Amino acid sequence: MFGKLFLFLLLLVIFHHNPTDAQKKKETLLSEKVIQMMEWASKRSVIRMNGDKFRRFVKAPPRNYSVVIMFTALQPQRQCGVCRQADEEFQVLANSWRYSSAFTNKVFFGSVDFDEGSDVFQMLNMNSAPTFLHFPPKGKPRKSDTYELQVRGFAAEQLARWVADRTDVQIRVIRPPNYAGPLLLGFLLAVIGGLAYLRRHNLEFLFNRNVWAFSALCFVLIMTSGQMWNHIRGPPYAHKNPNTGQVSYIHGSSQAQFVAETHIVLLFNAAVSMGIVLLCEAATSDIHIGKRKVMCVAGIGMVMLFFSWLLSIFRAKYHGYPYSFLMS
């Protein structure tokens, strides 16, 4: 009788206390991980991780914090210019969070470089950089936890909106002061003022229609090429495939673009405009008929060639577009 009672009490104690001990161990481990992450974050806003750190502090439970990881390739031999640009914006975002009054241990920012954590890239079947991935406190990352870099760009403000969607943490992006813009504007105004002063007795150039037409054309070309979209979204200049080394200057989607793509479109539009100007001059000028014929042929050739290239870019981005000219 007493033996059975003793056995029952022993089993009760075992089954009652083991979960408590396990829970204490879990809480202790979690506390150690949070303390370590906070210590690293106090030294560097973006925690650099290798394979061991990633598996222990990001993949392995327990974890009550989110981690936003930038997978990148910053070593010079990788020749990833986009990675460096994205890293600068990621640093701005992480610093804005680290030095804000709302900073907590709810979310941390880290990076994994390919040359320091190639095993992590293999683990996640990742073959491109840079890539931003959010690891939630519980469960595996979903599709929405992967940042759409090609669509949204890597500007810190865009990253902050994505982090807010995934973690409910609002980060006010604070950039270090940049005096390049005001200095450039001041220099431009000084040059214009100096030229106006030197020619203060002859300001007829201010009323020259060709000057204003050229200025207006430059403004239109800049705006229609997508420069404002670049300023808002902050897309990469181009994309280099880390496996093949092939560089893409034209984005394959109609929802995004590269900076190099806007430069190409600007040059092609400028060439078409130049062709139209040559045709107008050939039709209205009083120069020798032979030169007018050359200008006419050159103008037609420029319009046909560069407009055909513009259509080919349009077809490459808008798949299924049925029309082409000279080339497909």
Salt bridges, closest charged atoms under 4 A:
GLU39 OE2 - LYS43 NZ 3.69
ASP52 OD1 - ARG55 NH2 3.16
GLU89 OE1 - ARG175 NH2 2.59
ASP115 OD1 - ARG78 NH2 2.66
GLU116 OE2 - ARG48 NH2 2.30
ASP119 OD2 - ARG55 NH1 3.03
ASP145 OD1 - HIS134 ND1 2.71
ASP145 OD1 - ARG166 NE 2.92
GLU157 OE1 - ARG175 NH2 2.95
GLU261 OE2 - LYS317 NZ 3.12
